[in-house]
Amino acid sequence: MKTKNYKSIGLLMVGAIIFGSTFTGCESSKQVSNVRNEKLIEVYCSGSDYMSDKKNFRANSIGESSDQVVARKKAISNAKANLAGLIETVIKGTTDNYTNSREFNNVEEIEERFEVLTREVVKQQLNNIKVICEKQTVTNQGRYKTYIAIEMGVDALEKALKNRLSKDQRLKVDYDYEKYKETFDKEMEKLENGGY
């Protein structure tokens, strides 16, 4: 009797192993076939040529609509929002590091004032962006897609910031442009090296 039980258990185990390997084999072939069914797509106006560096802030985006003009407006609007967010991050890092390296009476007030002024400058400067790449396509469904990349020169932003910050009455006494620029340049190096 014991021999029959061992044979039955052995047969069950062999069956389980074969059954399990069948599903494992199916699973791995599913994964391979999924990759084969994928298509590599090209995203226009993107890649290393359209990334920010020490000289330019850059952003890209896609807009889609059944109207060609609306697709372009969406792409530009989204790219400007991305650009503004990137600049805001760099300016925030600059402001935090600048105020921490200086001895101000009221650090929070100074930081808040810097942020308000820089937001105003960035908003104005977004009107001076340059389109560096633009491609338009139409889908099989008749929808338009606009791929766009924009840039804003760092020098123009720095100049506008310098003018605005040096004219502010509350900051005039404590503001040190050279120290601020040095801090800003360090943040731009971080950006160029993928630190953001």
Summary of the structure (lengths in Angstrom):
residues: 196
radius of gyration: 28.6
end to end distance: 71.8
largest distance: 100.3
contacts: 535
relative contact order: 0.15
helix: 66%
strand: 15%
